[in-house]
Amino acid sequence: MPDIKEIVREKYGQAALRVTTGGSSCCGAAAALDGCCDPITSNLYDAGQTGSLPEAAVLASLGCGNPTALAELKPGETVLDLGSGGGIDVLLSAKRVGPGGKAYGLEMTDEMLALARANQRQAGVENVEFLKGEIENIPLPDNSVDVIISNCVVNLSADKDRVLREAFRVLKPGGRFAVSDVVTRGEMLPEIRSSILMWVGCVAGALEQNQYKDKLAAAGFAQIDIEPTRIYRTEDARAFLTGEGIDVDAIAPQVDGKFMSAFIRAVKPIACCGPGCCS
Ligand SMILES: C[S@@+](CC[C@H](N)C(=O)[O-])C[C@H]1O[C@@H](n2cnc3c(N)ncnc32)[C@H](O)[C@@H]1O
């Protein structure tokens, strides 16, 4: 059984090094085929947002949404980005919460962490801290964060229940979970799910949307909502799947409209002490 976490770490380490050596971060099948960029990770931010960021932070963007645009961050808040990569969403969050707030990035891959810290130095922002660690074991105290953001990372974890329990633990009562992720609609073919590279590329590890809601509820969250931001068609997935050696035309009906990028919202209830105690 391959170690998913090690494969993910290696892939994103290589992606960080590609940016550091002047290339693009793109990884996965689309990059292998045509250089850059797949329909999931491209054109997520507008120029007004990226204009003031270090170029390497923008080049390292590997998310599937724009959680900072949807999360309604307020001045003075503490934000935590799960799987912060090159730091784009942390740097954007830091601006939104202002000098009285704080933006943490949590990242397990050393090369990404080094890139994010270099980007922070270049951006000259002080209300940012990049932490080394895993999203299954968040190195922050209970009830210490106002908003958890994440951009296409929860789907990479082999233990999503644990990630969601940890997110719930570190959020303050009333704290918000505001995450971009790839989710599927209905069942997906086993051969798609089983491809490790697809997993790394954000798809095969994605949860079915109702499963995602159930897991959030089981972790203790309320006010759960999943809003599609991009629904992918067969053509969007062609390069991605062809790179995996999959005959796209043969499986088109099972792929078309079955996976999407979505914005996932949930709230940690105010009068709740843990999963199950509110019911
Ligand atoms: C899809 S990229 C997204 C990076 C960033 N959020 C962005 O939007 O550009 C996934 C990032 O999450 C990190 N990552 C994946 N699994 C992780 C885990 N279990 N714990 C911590 N970081 C993880 C990877 O190293 C990688 O940098």
The ligand as an ORCA input file, in Angstrom:
! r2SCAN-3c Opt
* xyz 0 1
  C      -3.163     21.665     -3.653
  S      -1.792     22.389     -2.805
  C      -2.546     23.881     -2.263
  C      -1.581     24.889     -1.738
  C      -2.196     26.254     -1.410
  N      -3.301     26.142     -0.495
  C      -2.636     26.957     -2.668
  O      -3.803     27.270     -2.806
  O      -1.790     27.197     -3.518
  C      -1.707     21.395     -1.376
  C      -0.691     21.810     -0.309
  O      -1.068     21.165      0.899
  C       0.053     20.514      1.474
  N      -0.470     19.341      2.180
  C      -1.065     18.244      1.627
  N      -1.435     17.386      2.570
  C      -1.081     17.937      3.766
  C      -1.204     17.509      5.126
  N      -1.755     16.343      5.418
  N      -0.751     18.319      6.096
  C      -0.159     19.536      5.783
  N      -0.009     19.982      4.518
  C      -0.468     19.195      3.517
  C       0.950     20.171      0.298
  O       2.296     20.023      0.698
  C       0.725     21.365     -0.622
  O       1.616     22.413     -0.376
*
